[in-house]
């Protein structure tokens, strides 16, 4: 039910009470005005995620530089996908921090809605490129060293994305194995096994984050009156 305040005309110069509170979020009148959110946005968790994803971005780019110096081949598609995905996460949680300061501000709300929604697509694309490259190497029996960045961001605690990654994994790992000596050594290396475990863990995180994000969007947003 709408309060008596929101049923009354907004102050002069404002088309709605929501626009008034977007400019004057500290006004006592705004306590009865509906915001873009149906809950009070927290600060601690969102700030922690900004720090975590910022450190992940720095670590990922450091690994890119490190392995490039060792002579490994850089995969630009994987690098771009992960970097764009993490940047979307950072911008999205920064938008939630802006919404914590102003629940009626449209900029922060749109930042978190758009970036936290499209960010997972880049993460899923990065995982898909990893699996596709592994499949292509097996089909062409090509075991030249490549940049092992597929698992660099996998331990990140949340990466929303699509659930098609599991199907991509099945497609990428089906078919006969290359039995050459180089291929067997690569499959038995700790780095290759770590990559497979990390990709599997990433897929689980992607699915859980996707479910959580859908549930949150179904209840957590509303229009300011």
Buried (B, 14 or more C-beta within 10 A) or exposed (E): EEBEBBEEEBEEEBEBBBBBBBEBBEEEBBEEBBBBBEEEBEEEEBBEBBEBBBEBBEBBBEBBEEBEEEEBEBBEBBBBBBBBBBBBBBBBBBBBBBBBEBBBBBEBBEBBBBBBBBBBBBBBBBBBBBBBBBBEBBEEEEBEEBBBBBBBBBEBEBBBBBEEBBEBBEEBEEEEEBEEEEBEEBBEEEEBEBBBEBBBEBBEBBBEBBEEBEEEEEEBBEEBB
